[in-house]
Amino acid sequence: MNLEDQVFHRLKPNFKKLEAYGFVKEKNSYLYSQKIMNNSFKAQISITNKGKILGEVIDLSFGGQYLNFRSYSGSKGGFANEVKNAYLQILQDIAENCFEIDPTIPVGIWLIPANPSYFDIDEAFKENKEIEYKQSSHIQVGDIVYIYEGSPQSSIRYRCRALKVNLPHHHPNPHVRINMTMLIQLERSFPVGMFSLNVMKKFGVKAVRGPRHMPQPMIDALKDKENY
């Protein structure tokens, strides 16, 4: 999945908002460009009448496409990563201001871990119902995210909604590698033990070491719990 598909998945354009944002209509497409990296590069975005999003970054020093940022997956510090982050920020802003959730595309349902030894998610949600959280999978805007809190709670504790995804992140601790985060909104919480690891094992989920999709029977059981 390319960067454009990651950002705009499950979204559809509002064409009136595109023009208000600065897109120019030409034949069957809406075009937008913006200089980045101290005006040495230019991001060009094209959106067709059918909602297909195409993008490219032009190196203005020689007038050709700059492609290195698309294959770059390293940690902070690389020049290609700086270009990638600058380009992603443009895509994110366009998505936030000019796109809406497409109700015809099914919502993804994810299960992700939270390690109390590294991050106090209980305290974070007490302070704010919307938090930035590490993203290491293809979670999309509008997806439902269940959070499993590790030992000693060992239970699914929260159901959230992904509001923004693929947010570039630079962690102040050099020993912590977090390149991307997502903005999630708390929708409801569950008591410790209501959906424990022992219950999850009945559905074939023996551990939650990283983001994963959930078996449909487990999703159905969780929805039943939500109605308690």
C-alpha positions as CSV (number, residue, x, y, z in Angstrom):
1,M,0.0,0.0,0.0
2,N,1.5,3.3,-1.0
3,L,1.6,6.5,1.1
4,E,-1.4,8.0,-0.6
5,D,-3.5,4.9,-0.1
6,Q,-2.5,4.7,3.5
7,V,-3.6,8.2,4.2
8,F,-6.8,8.3,2.2
9,H,-8.0,4.8,2.7
10,R,-11.8,4.8,3.7
11,L,-12.0,8.5,2.7
12,K,-13.8,10.2,-0.2
13,P,-13.1,13.7,-1.5
14,N,-15.4,16.6,-1.0
15,F,-14.8,18.4,-4.3
16,K,-16.1,21.8,-3.1
17,K,-13.6,21.7,-0.2
18,L,-10.8,20.8,-2.6
19,E,-11.3,24.0,-4.6
20,A,-11.6,26.0,-1.4
21,Y,-8.4,24.5,-0.2
22,G,-6.5,25.5,-3.4
23,F,-6.9,22.7,-5.8
24,V,-7.3,23.7,-9.5
25,K,-9.7,21.8,-11.7
26,E,-8.3,20.7,-15.0
27,K,-10.3,18.4,-17.2
28,N,-11.1,15.3,-15.1
29,S,-8.8,16.1,-12.2
30,Y,-8.1,18.5,-9.4
31,L,-4.5,19.5,-9.1
32,Y,-2.5,21.0,-6.1
33,S,1.1,21.8,-5.6
34,Q,3.2,23.0,-2.6
35,K,6.9,23.6,-2.2
36,I,8.6,21.8,0.7
37,M,12.1,21.4,2.2
38,N,13.0,25.1,2.0
39,N,11.5,25.4,-1.5
40,S,14.0,22.9,-3.0
41,F,11.2,20.3,-3.6
42,K,7.6,20.5,-4.8
43,A,4.8,18.1,-3.8
44,Q,2.2,17.6,-6.6
45,I,-1.2,16.0,-5.8
46,S,-3.8,15.0,-8.4
47,I,-7.3,13.8,-7.5
48,T,-9.5,12.5,-10.3
49,N,-13.3,12.9,-10.5
50,K,-13.6,9.3,-9.3
51,G,-11.5,10.1,-6.2
52,K,-8.2,8.4,-7.2
53,I,-5.3,10.1,-5.5
54,L,-1.9,10.4,-7.2
55,G,1.1,12.2,-5.9
56,E,4.7,12.9,-6.6
57,V,7.6,14.9,-5.3
58,I,9.7,16.9,-7.7
59,D,13.3,17.8,-7.0
60,L,13.5,21.4,-8.3
61,S,17.2,21.3,-8.6
62,F,17.0,19.1,-11.7
63,G,13.3,19.0,-12.5
64,G,12.8,15.3,-12.1
65,Q,10.8,13.1,-9.6
66,Y,12.4,12.3,-6.3
67,L,11.6,8.7,-5.4
68,N,13.9,7.8,-2.6
69,F,11.4,8.8,0.1
70,R,8.9,6.1,-1.1
71,S,11.3,3.2,-0.4
72,Y,12.7,4.7,2.8
73,S,11.7,2.9,6.0
74,G,14.6,3.7,8.3
75,S,14.4,5.6,11.6
76,K,14.8,9.3,12.2
77,G,17.6,11.4,10.8
78,G,17.8,10.5,7.1
79,F,17.2,13.1,4.4
80,A,14.7,10.9,2.6
81,N,12.8,10.5,5.8
82,E,12.6,14.3,6.1
83,V,11.1,14.5,2.6
84,K,8.7,11.7,3.4
85,N,7.5,13.4,6.6
86,A,7.1,16.8,4.8
87,Y,5.0,15.1,2.1
88,L,3.0,13.1,4.6
89,Q,2.1,16.3,6.4
90,I,0.6,17.8,3.2
91,L,-1.4,14.6,2.6
92,Q,-2.6,14.6,6.2
93,D,-3.7,18.2,6.0
94,I,-5.6,17.6,2.7
95,A,-7.3,14.5,4.2
96,E,-8.4,16.4,7.3
97,N,-9.7,19.5,5.4
98,C,-11.0,18.0,2.1
99,F,-12.1,14.4,2.7
100,E,-14.8,12.6,4.5
101,I,-15.2,9.0,5.7
102,D,-16.7,6.8,3.0
103,P,-19.5,4.7,4.7
104,T,-19.5,2.1,1.9
105,I,-16.0,0.8,2.9
106,P,-16.0,-1.7,5.9
107,V,-14.4,-0.5,9.1
108,G,-11.3,-2.4,10.2
109,I,-11.2,-3.8,13.7
110,W,-7.8,-4.1,15.4
111,L,-6.4,-5.3,18.7
112,I,-3.2,-3.6,19.9
113,P,-1.1,-4.0,23.0
114,A,-0.3,-1.5,25.8
115,N,2.6,-2.2,28.1
116,P,2.1,-0.6,31.5
117,S,5.8,-0.7,32.1
118,Y,6.4,1.8,29.3
119,F,3.2,3.8,29.1
120,D,0.4,4.5,31.6
121,I,-2.5,4.4,29.2
122,D,-5.0,4.5,32.1
123,E,-3.6,7.9,33.3
124,A,-3.4,9.2,29.7
125,F,-7.1,8.6,29.1
126,K,-8.0,10.2,32.4
127,E,-6.3,13.3,31.2
128,N,-7.6,13.3,27.7
129,K,-10.0,11.2,25.6
130,E,-7.9,11.7,22.5
131,I,-4.2,10.6,22.6
132,E,-1.4,10.0,20.2
133,Y,-0.4,6.3,20.3
134,K,2.3,4.3,18.5
135,Q,1.3,3.1,15.0
136,S,3.1,0.1,13.5
137,S,0.4,-1.3,11.1
138,H,-2.0,-0.2,8.4
139,I,-4.7,1.1,10.8
140,Q,-6.9,3.5,8.8
141,V,-9.0,6.5,9.7
142,G,-12.3,5.4,11.2
143,D,-11.0,1.9,12.2
144,I,-12.0,0.6,15.6
145,V,-9.0,-0.1,17.9
146,Y,-9.3,-2.3,21.0
147,I,-6.4,-2.0,23.5
148,Y,-5.2,-4.9,25.4
149,E,-3.3,-3.9,28.6
150,G,-0.6,-6.2,29.6
151,S,0.3,-7.8,33.0
152,P,-0.9,-7.4,35.7
153,Q,-4.2,-6.3,34.1
154,S,-4.0,-8.8,31.2
155,S,-7.3,-7.7,29.8
156,I,-8.8,-5.7,26.9
157,R,-9.4,-2.3,28.5
158,Y,-10.4,0.2,25.9
159,R,-12.3,0.6,22.6
160,C,-11.1,3.6,20.5
161,R,-11.6,5.1,17.1
162,A,-8.7,6.1,14.9
163,L,-9.1,9.8,14.0
164,K,-5.7,10.4,12.3
165,V,-3.1,8.0,11.1
166,N,0.5,8.0,9.8
167,L,1.6,11.0,11.9
168,P,5.4,11.4,11.7
169,H,6.9,11.2,15.1
170,H,10.3,11.8,16.6
171,H,10.7,10.3,20.1
172,P,12.9,12.2,22.5
173,N,14.4,8.9,23.9
174,P,17.0,7.7,21.4
175,H,16.4,4.1,22.6
176,V,12.7,4.2,21.7
177,R,11.9,3.8,18.0
178,I,8.6,5.3,17.1
179,N,8.4,6.6,13.5
180,M,4.6,6.9,13.2
181,T,1.8,7.6,15.6
182,M,-2.0,7.8,15.3
183,L,-4.6,9.9,17.1
184,I,-7.2,7.7,18.8
185,Q,-10.3,8.7,20.6
186,L,-11.6,6.7,23.6
187,E,-15.2,5.4,23.0
188,R,-15.6,3.1,26.0
189,S,-13.6,1.3,28.7
190,F,-13.9,-2.2,30.2
191,P,-13.2,-3.4,33.7
192,V,-10.1,-5.4,34.4
193,G,-11.0,-9.1,33.9
194,M,-14.2,-8.6,31.8
195,F,-12.3,-9.7,28.7
196,S,-9.2,-11.3,30.1
197,L,-6.4,-13.2,28.4
198,N,-8.0,-16.4,29.6
199,V,-11.2,-15.5,27.8
200,M,-9.2,-14.4,24.7
201,K,-7.5,-17.8,24.5
202,K,-10.9,-19.4,23.9
203,F,-10.9,-17.5,20.6
204,G,-7.4,-18.6,19.7
205,V,-5.7,-15.4,20.8
206,K,-2.9,-16.5,23.2
207,A,-0.9,-13.3,23.2
208,V,-1.0,-9.7,21.9
209,R,2.6,-8.8,21.0
210,G,1.7,-6.3,18.2
211,P,-1.2,-5.0,16.2
212,R,-3.4,-7.7,14.8
213,H,-6.9,-8.3,13.3
214,M,-9.5,-10.0,15.6
215,P,-11.3,-13.2,14.9
216,Q,-15.0,-12.6,14.1
217,P,-16.3,-14.7,17.0
218,M,-14.1,-12.7,19.3
219,I,-15.5,-9.4,17.9
220,D,-19.1,-10.7,18.4
221,A,-18.3,-11.7,22.0
222,L,-16.8,-8.2,22.7
223,K,-19.9,-6.5,21.2
224,D,-22.0,-8.6,23.6
225,K,-19.8,-7.4,26.5
226,E,-20.3,-3.8,25.4
227,N,-24.0,-4.2,26.0
228,Y,-23.7,-5.3,29.6
